[in-house]
Amino acid sequence: MTEYQNFGVIGAGAWGTALAQSLATGGRDVTLWAFEKECVDSINNENTNKLYLPDARLSPKIKATQDLKSLAECDALLSVVPAQHTRRTLAELKGIDALSGKPVILCSKGIEISTREFMSDVLQETLPNVVPAVLSGPSFAIDVAKGLPTAVTLACEDKDIGEALVEAVAAPTFRPYLSTDVLGAEIGGAVKNVLAIACGMVLGMELGRSAHAAIIARGFAEMRRLGVALGCEPETLTGLCGLGDLVLTCSSEQSRNMSCGLALGRGESLDDILGARNSVTEGVASAPALKEMAAKLNVDMPISAVVADILSGDMDIQNALITLLSRVHKTEVL
């Protein structure tokens, strides 16, 4: 079995920094690429990421750099830049022979707006000679950085490489479970962000926990329907990268997507909400792509559709509620 000891992490936001910390805790050598010189200096000189994860003390084993191409010498890479910047960032590594055959683990959750593609499609088009994998599941960056117990899905179609990656990525309190369903892991991660915005809206409007629970349950049905239509294994979405991630993201204000929905439900404007953040709220970008994808596949996803309409300004929240409650009564099916 191949051993992966030296990891490169592309993206020093909160999640990328937390994953770098987990790898270092597990005994791996880690090079963390950051776009901002401020991040590089803070990590290398003070063992902290003041810009994106100021509350976590980082291992001195983590070395930060602004030289993206230097990561090509690592045994494996984690791509943790926001979904809408993944293609442009990975394209800078195109044509580097040292990357051929190496795993690239996609850790960003979302759908590319311009192409309506998942991150594995983007990776295949930009770096066709690497081995794609996906890491997804219920995990907040600060929990992982602090070493709190966390379990995730690591999906890789090549089972042997996947098993080696699971062993390499695992840390004392970070437990990955292996899957071969890359697409299923990506679907869960993208859809749950949109549904978390819906859950936030419900609580922001003070509609109660019963309505909140209904959105989670019926949202999961939407996630599963889309997964089946796209050809993933339905069982994947009942696991950590589907239902597990959905429950966490839809149940805590720590979630950027749920907190966005909360603010919208309380009457704040989307521009004001996003303007006050230095991190990306992926569900805002994924919602219109998800609505279009569902329509093209003839998959019924009413909750996701009204979220997209609210975010685009085509529908206000009150009318969205009326739209959902006035739907034709149906037999409950997944």
WOPE-V258457 format. One record per pair of residues at least 24 apart in sequence whose ideal C-beta (glycine too) atoms are under 10 Angstrom apart, sorted by the first residue. I is the first residue (numbers start at 1). J is the second residue. If there is no record, write none. Layout:
# WOPE-V258457
i: [I | I]
j: [J | J]
This chain:
# WOPE-V258457
i: [1 | 1 | 1 | 1 | 1 | 1 | 2 | 2 | 2 | 2 | 2 | 2 | 2 | 2 | 2 | 2 | 2 | 2 | 3 | 3 | 3 | 3 | 4 | 4 | 4 | 4 | 4 | 4 | 4 | 4 | 4 | 4 | 4 | 4 | 4 | 5 | 5 | 5 | 5 | 5 | 6 | 6 | 6 | 6 | 6 | 6 | 6 | 6 | 7 | 7 | 7 | 7 | 7 | 7 | 7 | 7 | 7 | 7 | 7 | 7 | 7 | 8 | 8 | 8 | 8 | 8 | 8 | 8 | 8 | 8 | 8 | 8 | 8 | 8 | 8 | 8 | 8 | 8 | 8 | 9 | 9 | 9 | 9 | 9 | 9 | 9 | 9 | 9 | 9 | 9 | 9 | 9 | 10 | 10 | 10 | 10 | 10 | 10 | 10 | 10 | 10 | 10 | 10 | 10 | 10 | 10 | 10 | 10 | 10 | 11 | 11 | 11 | 11 | 11 | 11 | 11 | 11 | 11 | 11 | 11 | 11 | 11 | 12 | 12 | 12 | 12 | 12 | 12 | 12 | 12 | 12 | 12 | 12 | 12 | 12 | 12 | 12 | 12 | 13 | 13 | 13 | 13 | 13 | 13 | 13 | 13 | 13 | 13 | 13 | 13 | 13 | 14 | 14 | 14 | 14 | 14 | 14 | 14 | 14 | 14 | 14 | 14 | 14 | 14 | 14 | 14 | 14 | 15 | 15 | 15 | 15 | 15 | 15 | 15 | 15 | 15 | 15 | 15 | 15 | 15 | 15 | 15 | 15 | 15 | 16 | 16 | 16 | 16 | 16 | 16 | 16 | 16 | 16 | 16 | 17 | 17 | 17 | 17 | 17 | 17 | 17 | 17 | 17 | 17 | 17 | 17 | 17 | 17 | 17 | 18 | 18 | 18 | 18 | 18 | 18 | 18 | 18 | 18 | 18 | 18 | 18 | 18 | 18 | 18 | 18 | 18 | 19 | 19 | 19 | 19 | 19 | 19 | 19 | 19 | 19 | 19 | 19 | 19 | 19 | 20 | 20 | 20 | 20 | 20 | 20 | 20 | 20 | 20 | 20 | 20 | 20 | 21 | 21 | 21 | 21 | 21 | 21 | 21 | 21 | 21 | 21 | 21 | 21 | 21 | 21 | 21 | 21 | 22 | 22 | 22 | 22 | 22 | 22 | 22 | 22 | 22 | 22 | 22 | 22 | 23 | 23 | 23 | 23 | 23 | 23 | 23 | 23 | 23 | 23 | 24 | 24 | 24 | 24 | 24 | 24 | 24 | 25 | 25 | 25 | 25 | 25 | 25 | 25 | 25 | 25 | 25 | 26 | 26 | 26 | 26 | 26 | 26 | 26 | 26 | 27 | 27 | 27 | 27 | 28 | 28 | 28 | 28 | 28 | 28 | 28 | 28 | 28 | 29 | 29 | 29 | 29 | 29 | 30 | 30 | 30 | 30 | 30 | 30 | 30 | 30 | 31 | 31 | 31 | 31 | 31 | 31 | 31 | 31 | 31 | 31 | 32 | 32 | 32 | 32 | 32 | 32 | 32 | 32 | 33 | 33 | 33 | 33 | 33 | 33 | 33 | 33 | 33 | 33 | 33 | 33 | 33 | 34 | 34 | 34 | 34 | 35 | 35 | 35 | 35 | 35 | 36 | 36 | 37 | 37 | 39 | 39 | 40 | 40 | 40 | 40 | 41 | 49 | 51 | 51 | 52 | 52 | 52 | 53 | 53 | 53 | 53 | 55 | 55 | 55 | 55 | 56 | 56 | 56 | 56 | 56 | 56 | 57 | 57 | 58 | 68 | 68 | 69 | 69 | 69 | 69 | 71 | 71 | 71 | 72 | 72 | 72 | 72 | 72 | 72 | 73 | 73 | 73 | 74 | 74 | 74 | 75 | 75 | 75 | 75 | 76 | 76 | 76 | 76 | 76 | 76 | 76 | 76 | 76 | 76 | 76 | 76 | 77 | 77 | 77 | 77 | 77 | 77 | 77 | 77 | 78 | 78 | 78 | 78 | 78 | 78 | 78 | 78 | 78 | 79 | 79 | 79 | 79 | 79 | 79 | 79 | 79 | 79 | 79 | 79 | 79 | 79 | 79 | 80 | 80 | 80 | 80 | 80 | 80 | 81 | 81 | 81 | 81 | 82 | 82 | 82 | 82 | 82 | 82 | 82 | 82 | 83 | 83 | 83 | 83 | 83 | 83 | 83 | 83 | 83 | 83 | 83 | 83 | 83 | 83 | 83 | 83 | 83 | 83 | 84 | 84 | 84 | 84 | 84 | 84 | 84 | 84 | 84 | 84 | 85 | 85 | 86 | 86 | 86 | 86 | 86 | 86 | 87 | 87 | 87 | 87 | 87 | 87 | 87 | 87 | 87 | 87 | 88 | 88 | 89 | 90 | 90 | 90 | 90 | 90 | 90 | 90 | 91 | 91 | 91 | 91 | 92 | 93 | 93 | 93 | 94 | 94 | 94 | 94 | 94 | 95 | 95 | 96 | 96 | 97 | 99 | 99 | 99 | 100 | 100 | 100 | 100 | 100 | 101 | 101 | 101 | 101 | 102 | 102 | 102 | 102 | 102 | 103 | 103 | 103 | 103 | 103 | 103 | 103 | 103 | 103 | 103 | 103 | 104 | 104 | 104 | 104 | 104 | 105 | 105 | 105 | 105 | 105 | 105 | 105 | 105 | 105 | 105 | 105 | 105 | 106 | 106 | 106 | 106 | 106 | 106 | 106 | 106 | 106 | 106 | 107 | 107 | 107 | 107 | 107 | 107 | 107 | 108 | 108 | 108 | 108 | 108 | 108 | 108 | 108 | 109 | 109 | 109 | 109 | 109 | 109 | 109 | 109 | 109 | 109 | 109 | 109 | 109 | 109 | 109 | 109 | 109 | 109 | 109 | 110 | 110 | 110 | 110 | 110 | 110 | 110 | 110 | 110 | 110 | 110 | 110 | 110 | 111 | 111 | 111 | 111 | 111 | 111 | 111 | 111 | 111 | 111 | 111 | 111 | 111 | 111 | 111 | 111 | 112 | 112 | 112 | 113 | 113 | 113 | 113 | 113 | 113 | 114 | 115 | 116 | 116 | 116 | 116 | 116 | 116 | 116 | 117 | 117 | 118 | 118 | 118 | 118 | 118 | 118 | 118 | 118 | 118 | 118 | 119 | 119 | 119 | 119 | 120 | 120 | 120 | 120 | 120 | 120 | 121 | 121 | 123 | 131 | 131 | 131 | 131 | 131 | 131 | 132 | 132 | 132 | 132 | 132 | 132 | 133 | 133 | 133 | 133 | 133 | 133 | 133 | 133 | 133 | 133 | 134 | 134 | 134 | 134 | 134 | 134 | 134 | 134 | 134 | 134 | 135 | 135 | 135 | 135 | 135 | 135 | 136 | 136 | 136 | 136 | 136 | 136 | 136 | 136 | 136 | 136 | 136 | 136 | 136 | 136 | 136 | 136 | 136 | 137 | 137 | 137 | 137 | 137 | 137 | 137 | 137 | 137 | 137 | 137 | 137 | 137 | 138 | 138 | 138 | 138 | 138 | 138 | 138 | 138 | 138 | 138 | 138 | 138 | 138 | 139 | 139 | 139 | 139 | 139 | 139 | 140 | 140 | 140 | 140 | 140 | 141 | 141 | 142 | 143 | 143 | 143 | 143 | 144 | 144 | 144 | 146 | 147 | 147 | 147 | 147 | 148 | 148 | 149 | 149 | 149 | 150 | 150 | 150 | 150 | 151 | 151 | 151 | 151 | 151 | 151 | 152 | 152 | 152 | 152 | 152 | 152 | 152 | 152 | 153 | 153 | 153 | 153 | 153 | 153 | 153 | 153 | 153 | 153 | 153 | 153 | 153 | 153 | 153 | 154 | 154 | 154 | 154 | 154 | 155 | 155 | 155 | 155 | 155 | 155 | 155 | 155 | 155 | 155 | 155 | 155 | 156 | 156 | 156 | 156 | 157 | 157 | 157 | 175 | 176 | 177 | 177 | 177 | 179 | 179 | 179 | 179 | 179 | 179 | 180 | 180 | 181 | 181 | 181 | 181 | 181 | 181 | 181 | 181 | 181 | 181 | 182 | 182 | 183 | 183 | 183 | 183 | 183 | 183 | 184 | 184 | 184 | 184 | 184 | 184 | 184 | 184 | 184 | 184 | 184 | 184 | 184 | 184 | 184 | 185 | 185 | 185 | 185 | 185 | 185 | 185 | 185 | 186 | 186 | 186 | 186 | 186 | 187 | 187 | 187 | 187 | 187 | 187 | 187 | 187 | 187 | 187 | 187 | 187 | 187 | 187 | 188 | 188 | 188 | 188 | 188 | 188 | 188 | 188 | 188 | 188 | 188 | 188 | 188 | 188 | 188 | 188 | 188 | 189 | 189 | 189 | 189 | 189 | 189 | 189 | 190 | 190 | 190 | 190 | 190 | 190 | 190 | 190 | 190 | 190 | 191 | 191 | 191 | 191 | 191 | 191 | 191 | 191 | 191 | 191 | 191 | 191 | 191 | 191 | 191 | 191 | 191 | 191 | 191 | 191 | 191 | 192 | 192 | 192 | 192 | 192 | 192 | 192 | 192 | 192 | 192 | 192 | 192 | 192 | 192 | 192 | 192 | 192 | 192 | 192 | 192 | 193 | 193 | 193 | 193 | 193 | 193 | 193 | 193 | 193 | 193 | 193 | 193 | 193 | 193 | 193 | 193 | 193 | 193 | 194 | 194 | 194 | 194 | 194 | 194 | 194 | 194 | 194 | 194 | 194 | 194 | 194 | 194 | 194 | 194 | 194 | 194 | 194 | 194 | 194 | 194 | 194 | 195 | 195 | 195 | 195 | 195 | 195 | 195 | 195 | 195 | 195 | 195 | 195 | 195 | 195 | 195 | 195 | 195 | 196 | 196 | 196 | 196 | 196 | 196 | 196 | 196 | 196 | 196 | 196 | 196 | 196 | 196 | 196 | 196 | 196 | 196 | 196 | 197 | 197 | 197 | 197 | 197 | 197 | 197 | 197 | 197 | 197 | 197 | 197 | 197 | 197 | 197 | 197 | 197 | 197 | 197 | 197 | 197 | 197 | 197 | 198 | 198 | 198 | 198 | 198 | 198 | 198 | 198 | 198 | 198 | 198 | 198 | 198 | 198 | 198 | 198 | 199 | 199 | 199 | 199 | 199 | 199 | 199 | 199 | 199 | 199 | 199 | 199 | 199 | 200 | 200 | 200 | 200 | 200 | 200 | 200 | 200 | 200 | 200 | 200 | 200 | 200 | 200 | 200 | 200 | 200 | 201 | 201 | 201 | 201 | 201 | 201 | 201 | 201 | 201 | 201 | 201 | 201 | 201 | 201 | 202 | 202 | 202 | 202 | 202 | 202 | 202 | 203 | 203 | 203 | 203 | 203 | 203 | 203 | 203 | 204 | 204 | 204 | 204 | 204 | 204 | 204 | 204 | 204 | 204 | 204 | 204 | 205 | 205 | 205 | 205 | 205 | 205 | 205 | 205 | 205 | 206 | 206 | 207 | 207 | 211 | 211 | 211 | 212 | 212 | 213 | 213 | 214 | 214 | 215 | 215 | 215 | 215 | 216 | 216 | 216 | 216 | 216 | 216 | 216 | 217 | 217 | 217 | 218 | 218 | 218 | 218 | 218 | 218 | 219 | 219 | 219 | 219 | 219 | 219 | 219 | 220 | 220 | 220 | 220 | 221 | 221 | 221 | 221 | 221 | 221 | 222 | 222 | 222 | 222 | 222 | 222 | 222 | 222 | 222 | 222 | 223 | 223 | 223 | 223 | 223 | 224 | 225 | 225 | 225 | 225 | 225 | 225 | 225 | 226 | 226 | 226 | 226 | 226 | 226 | 226 | 226 | 227 | 228 | 228 | 228 | 229 | 229 | 229 | 229 | 229 | 229 | 229 | 230 | 230 | 230 | 234 | 237 | 238 | 249 | 255 | 255 | 256 | 256 | 256 | 256 | 256 | 257 | 257 | 257 | 257 | 257 | 257 | 257 | 258 | 260 | 260 | 261 | 261 | 261 | 261 | 264 | 264 | 264 | 264 | 265 | 265 | 267 | 269 | 270 | 270 | 270 | 270 | 283 | 283 | 283 | 284 | 284 | 285 | 287 | 287 | 288 | 300 | 300 | 302]
j: [160 | 161 | 163 | 164 | 167 | 168 | 75 | 76 | 101 | 102 | 103 | 160 | 161 | 163 | 164 | 165 | 167 | 168 | 75 | 164 | 167 | 168 | 28 | 74 | 75 | 76 | 102 | 103 | 105 | 161 | 164 | 165 | 167 | 168 | 169 | 29 | 74 | 75 | 76 | 168 | 30 | 31 | 71 | 73 | 74 | 75 | 76 | 168 | 31 | 32 | 62 | 71 | 74 | 75 | 76 | 77 | 78 | 103 | 105 | 168 | 169 | 32 | 33 | 65 | 68 | 70 | 71 | 72 | 73 | 74 | 75 | 76 | 77 | 78 | 79 | 93 | 99 | 102 | 104 | 33 | 34 | 62 | 64 | 71 | 74 | 76 | 77 | 78 | 79 | 80 | 105 | 107 | 34 | 35 | 68 | 71 | 77 | 78 | 79 | 80 | 81 | 86 | 89 | 90 | 92 | 93 | 104 | 107 | 108 | 35 | 39 | 52 | 78 | 79 | 80 | 81 | 82 | 85 | 86 | 89 | 107 | 108 | 36 | 38 | 39 | 40 | 42 | 43 | 49 | 51 | 52 | 53 | 62 | 64 | 65 | 66 | 80 | 81 | 39 | 49 | 51 | 52 | 53 | 80 | 81 | 82 | 108 | 141 | 278 | 279 | 280 | 49 | 51 | 52 | 53 | 54 | 55 | 56 | 80 | 140 | 141 | 142 | 144 | 145 | 256 | 278 | 279 | 52 | 53 | 78 | 80 | 81 | 82 | 107 | 108 | 109 | 135 | 139 | 140 | 141 | 142 | 144 | 145 | 279 | 49 | 52 | 53 | 78 | 79 | 80 | 81 | 107 | 108 | 141 | 43 | 48 | 49 | 51 | 52 | 53 | 56 | 58 | 62 | 64 | 80 | 141 | 142 | 144 | 145 | 49 | 52 | 53 | 56 | 58 | 80 | 107 | 139 | 140 | 141 | 142 | 143 | 144 | 145 | 146 | 150 | 174 | 78 | 80 | 105 | 107 | 135 | 139 | 141 | 144 | 145 | 152 | 169 | 171 | 174 | 49 | 53 | 58 | 59 | 61 | 62 | 63 | 64 | 78 | 80 | 144 | 145 | 47 | 49 | 53 | 56 | 57 | 58 | 59 | 61 | 62 | 141 | 144 | 145 | 146 | 147 | 171 | 174 | 59 | 139 | 144 | 145 | 147 | 150 | 169 | 170 | 171 | 172 | 173 | 174 | 59 | 61 | 62 | 76 | 78 | 168 | 169 | 170 | 171 | 174 | 58 | 59 | 60 | 61 | 62 | 63 | 171 | 58 | 59 | 61 | 144 | 145 | 147 | 171 | 172 | 173 | 174 | 167 | 168 | 169 | 170 | 171 | 172 | 173 | 174 | 61 | 168 | 171 | 172 | 59 | 61 | 62 | 74 | 75 | 76 | 168 | 169 | 171 | 61 | 62 | 63 | 74 | 75 | 58 | 59 | 61 | 62 | 63 | 64 | 74 | 78 | 62 | 63 | 64 | 65 | 67 | 70 | 71 | 73 | 74 | 77 | 58 | 62 | 63 | 64 | 65 | 71 | 78 | 80 | 64 | 65 | 66 | 67 | 68 | 69 | 70 | 71 | 77 | 79 | 80 | 81 | 89 | 64 | 65 | 66 | 68 | 66 | 68 | 81 | 85 | 89 | 64 | 66 | 64 | 66 | 64 | 66 | 64 | 65 | 66 | 67 | 66 | 145 | 278 | 279 | 141 | 278 | 279 | 141 | 142 | 144 | 145 | 141 | 142 | 145 | 146 | 141 | 142 | 144 | 145 | 146 | 147 | 145 | 146 | 145 | 92 | 93 | 93 | 96 | 98 | 99 | 96 | 98 | 99 | 96 | 97 | 98 | 99 | 100 | 102 | 98 | 99 | 102 | 98 | 99 | 102 | 102 | 103 | 164 | 168 | 102 | 103 | 104 | 105 | 130 | 131 | 133 | 161 | 164 | 165 | 168 | 169 | 102 | 103 | 104 | 105 | 106 | 127 | 130 | 133 | 103 | 104 | 105 | 106 | 107 | 108 | 133 | 135 | 169 | 104 | 105 | 106 | 107 | 108 | 119 | 122 | 123 | 127 | 130 | 132 | 133 | 134 | 135 | 105 | 106 | 107 | 108 | 135 | 141 | 107 | 108 | 119 | 280 | 108 | 109 | 110 | 279 | 280 | 281 | 282 | 285 | 108 | 109 | 110 | 111 | 112 | 113 | 117 | 118 | 119 | 122 | 189 | 190 | 193 | 280 | 282 | 285 | 286 | 289 | 108 | 110 | 111 | 112 | 113 | 114 | 280 | 282 | 285 | 286 | 112 | 280 | 110 | 112 | 119 | 122 | 123 | 126 | 112 | 114 | 115 | 117 | 119 | 121 | 122 | 123 | 125 | 126 | 122 | 126 | 126 | 119 | 122 | 123 | 125 | 126 | 127 | 130 | 122 | 125 | 126 | 127 | 126 | 126 | 127 | 130 | 125 | 126 | 127 | 128 | 129 | 127 | 129 | 127 | 129 | 129 | 127 | 129 | 130 | 127 | 128 | 129 | 130 | 131 | 129 | 130 | 131 | 161 | 127 | 129 | 130 | 131 | 161 | 130 | 131 | 132 | 133 | 156 | 158 | 161 | 162 | 164 | 165 | 168 | 130 | 131 | 132 | 133 | 134 | 131 | 132 | 133 | 134 | 135 | 154 | 155 | 156 | 165 | 168 | 169 | 176 | 132 | 133 | 134 | 135 | 136 | 155 | 182 | 185 | 186 | 189 | 133 | 134 | 135 | 136 | 139 | 152 | 189 | 134 | 135 | 136 | 186 | 189 | 190 | 280 | 282 | 134 | 135 | 136 | 185 | 186 | 187 | 188 | 189 | 190 | 191 | 192 | 193 | 241 | 245 | 249 | 257 | 282 | 283 | 286 | 186 | 189 | 190 | 193 | 194 | 280 | 282 | 283 | 284 | 285 | 286 | 289 | 290 | 186 | 187 | 189 | 190 | 191 | 193 | 194 | 282 | 285 | 286 | 287 | 288 | 289 | 290 | 292 | 293 | 285 | 286 | 289 | 285 | 286 | 287 | 288 | 289 | 292 | 289 | 289 | 286 | 288 | 289 | 290 | 292 | 293 | 296 | 289 | 293 | 182 | 183 | 185 | 186 | 187 | 189 | 190 | 230 | 289 | 293 | 182 | 186 | 189 | 190 | 155 | 157 | 182 | 183 | 185 | 186 | 183 | 186 | 182 | 156 | 157 | 158 | 161 | 162 | 165 | 156 | 157 | 158 | 161 | 182 | 186 | 157 | 158 | 161 | 162 | 165 | 166 | 169 | 179 | 182 | 185 | 179 | 181 | 182 | 183 | 184 | 185 | 186 | 188 | 189 | 241 | 165 | 169 | 176 | 185 | 189 | 241 | 179 | 182 | 184 | 185 | 186 | 187 | 188 | 189 | 190 | 192 | 236 | 239 | 240 | 241 | 242 | 244 | 245 | 175 | 176 | 177 | 185 | 188 | 189 | 239 | 240 | 241 | 242 | 244 | 245 | 248 | 192 | 240 | 241 | 242 | 243 | 244 | 245 | 246 | 247 | 248 | 249 | 251 | 252 | 174 | 240 | 244 | 245 | 248 | 249 | 248 | 249 | 252 | 254 | 255 | 254 | 279 | 254 | 173 | 174 | 248 | 254 | 171 | 173 | 174 | 173 | 171 | 172 | 173 | 174 | 173 | 174 | 173 | 174 | 175 | 174 | 175 | 176 | 240 | 175 | 176 | 177 | 239 | 240 | 244 | 176 | 177 | 185 | 239 | 240 | 241 | 244 | 245 | 177 | 178 | 179 | 181 | 184 | 185 | 188 | 189 | 236 | 239 | 240 | 241 | 242 | 244 | 245 | 178 | 179 | 185 | 240 | 241 | 179 | 180 | 181 | 182 | 183 | 184 | 185 | 186 | 188 | 232 | 236 | 241 | 180 | 181 | 182 | 185 | 181 | 182 | 183 | 240 | 240 | 239 | 240 | 241 | 233 | 235 | 236 | 239 | 240 | 241 | 233 | 236 | 227 | 231 | 232 | 233 | 234 | 235 | 236 | 237 | 239 | 241 | 232 | 236 | 227 | 230 | 231 | 232 | 233 | 236 | 223 | 227 | 228 | 230 | 231 | 232 | 233 | 234 | 235 | 236 | 237 | 238 | 239 | 241 | 242 | 232 | 236 | 237 | 239 | 240 | 241 | 242 | 245 | 227 | 230 | 232 | 236 | 241 | 223 | 224 | 226 | 227 | 228 | 229 | 230 | 232 | 236 | 237 | 241 | 242 | 290 | 293 | 220 | 223 | 224 | 226 | 227 | 232 | 236 | 237 | 238 | 239 | 240 | 241 | 242 | 243 | 244 | 245 | 246 | 241 | 242 | 245 | 246 | 249 | 282 | 286 | 223 | 226 | 282 | 283 | 285 | 286 | 287 | 289 | 290 | 293 | 219 | 220 | 222 | 223 | 224 | 225 | 226 | 227 | 237 | 242 | 245 | 246 | 283 | 286 | 287 | 290 | 293 | 294 | 301 | 303 | 304 | 216 | 219 | 220 | 223 | 237 | 241 | 242 | 243 | 244 | 245 | 246 | 247 | 248 | 249 | 250 | 255 | 257 | 282 | 283 | 286 | 245 | 246 | 249 | 250 | 255 | 256 | 257 | 258 | 260 | 281 | 282 | 283 | 284 | 285 | 286 | 287 | 290 | 307 | 219 | 222 | 223 | 249 | 257 | 261 | 282 | 283 | 284 | 285 | 286 | 287 | 288 | 289 | 290 | 291 | 301 | 303 | 304 | 305 | 307 | 308 | 311 | 219 | 220 | 222 | 223 | 246 | 249 | 250 | 257 | 258 | 261 | 283 | 287 | 290 | 301 | 303 | 304 | 307 | 245 | 246 | 248 | 249 | 250 | 251 | 252 | 255 | 256 | 257 | 258 | 259 | 260 | 261 | 262 | 281 | 282 | 283 | 307 | 249 | 250 | 255 | 256 | 257 | 258 | 259 | 260 | 261 | 262 | 264 | 265 | 281 | 283 | 284 | 286 | 287 | 303 | 304 | 307 | 308 | 310 | 311 | 222 | 250 | 257 | 258 | 261 | 264 | 265 | 283 | 287 | 303 | 304 | 306 | 307 | 310 | 320 | 324 | 246 | 249 | 250 | 251 | 252 | 255 | 257 | 258 | 261 | 262 | 265 | 303 | 307 | 249 | 250 | 253 | 255 | 256 | 257 | 258 | 259 | 260 | 261 | 262 | 263 | 264 | 265 | 266 | 283 | 307 | 258 | 260 | 261 | 262 | 263 | 264 | 265 | 266 | 306 | 307 | 310 | 317 | 320 | 321 | 250 | 258 | 261 | 262 | 265 | 317 | 321 | 250 | 251 | 253 | 258 | 261 | 262 | 265 | 266 | 258 | 259 | 260 | 261 | 262 | 263 | 264 | 265 | 266 | 267 | 268 | 317 | 261 | 262 | 264 | 265 | 266 | 267 | 317 | 318 | 321 | 265 | 266 | 265 | 321 | 321 | 324 | 325 | 250 | 251 | 250 | 251 | 303 | 324 | 250 | 261 | 303 | 324 | 243 | 246 | 247 | 249 | 250 | 251 | 303 | 246 | 332 | 334 | 301 | 302 | 303 | 324 | 332 | 334 | 246 | 250 | 301 | 302 | 303 | 304 | 307 | 246 | 247 | 250 | 334 | 300 | 301 | 303 | 332 | 333 | 334 | 290 | 294 | 299 | 300 | 301 | 302 | 303 | 304 | 305 | 334 | 290 | 301 | 303 | 304 | 334 | 334 | 294 | 297 | 299 | 300 | 301 | 333 | 334 | 290 | 293 | 294 | 297 | 299 | 300 | 301 | 304 | 299 | 297 | 299 | 334 | 293 | 294 | 296 | 297 | 298 | 299 | 301 | 293 | 297 | 299 | 334 | 334 | 334 | 283 | 281 | 283 | 280 | 281 | 282 | 283 | 284 | 281 | 282 | 283 | 284 | 286 | 287 | 307 | 283 | 284 | 311 | 307 | 310 | 311 | 317 | 307 | 310 | 311 | 317 | 310 | 317 | 317 | 313 | 310 | 311 | 312 | 313 | 307 | 308 | 311 | 308 | 311 | 311 | 311 | 312 | 312 | 327 | 330 | 327]
